[in-house]
């Protein structure tokens, strides 16, 4: 594997197992290379190396798993393809045709000021229509592969992490700091 995703996933899974032994598996069984390649073909986009590595370790998370980041869980590749197809069809050219007069987009530097963009790949979901997306076509101030938030009924878009690898590193650091616990299926800070 080109990144150290395997180590980070193992550390996250081990921490969850210790913190909440009844939670069940943190990740689904791995995707095959053929399934990953098929998903990329359906998307018409190549996943960044860290995302490829992650999906070859676990093809998303079970619905019952502890959320990976805030209230967001890693989507299975099939869900990724379905969500991307829906969003690309529903917002052609990035335009919210249902509400073309929405408030101006409020985006962080590096993100396109559009409702949706065809080169955003949703990879984490809160199962309420909101996603963290891999941004494969940022503006000049952005970074290819940055993780951005997409909230279906909001006009803001934020860079949540410079990429999947840094997000996983932040999660590992948070978990191993001793300042977090599992509560109601989510990882939360311990209040002191």
Buried (B, 14 or more C-beta within 10 A) or exposed (E): EEBEBEEBBEBBBEBBBEBBEEBEBBBBEBBEEEBBBBBBEBBEBBBBBBBBBBBBBBBBBBEEBBBBBBBBBBBBBBBBBBBBEEBBEBBEEBBBEEEEEEEEBEBBEBBBEBBBBBBBBBBBBBEEEBBBBBBBEBEEEBBEBBBBBBBEEBBEBBBBBBBBBBBBBBBBEBBEEEEBBBEEBBBEEEEE
